[in-house]
Amino acid sequence: MLATEIRAVRETAKAEMVKGIIWMTAGGLITGVTYLSADTGGSYFVFWGAIAYGAFRVLRASYYWLRPQALRQQG
């Protein structure tokens, strides 16, 4: 794999990590807002889907950051 290809994969992986962090943060913030606005003993929403999706994106991007040649093996 050429150095320019590795650099391109790592740039894409970095962007994916940022998007994953945004998803996790948004899920956590919305969960926190619903928790704080709930009455004592009331119910609130936990946005597990957004948090898990963000974590998945971060983990997948981290894998490709560390092993950029894995993309070539897939396709």
C-alpha angles and dihedrals in degrees: 000000000000123000091244091053091049090049091050092049091049092049090052091046090050091052090049091051091053091050090049092050089050091052092049093046093048091049091049094046094048089047090051093049093051090047093051093046094050118101119245106287090007128126130262138181125258111201096212092155095060092043094048093045090052092048090050091052092049093048094046092047091048090054092052091044090057096038109029091164089067089078091060091050091055099049 
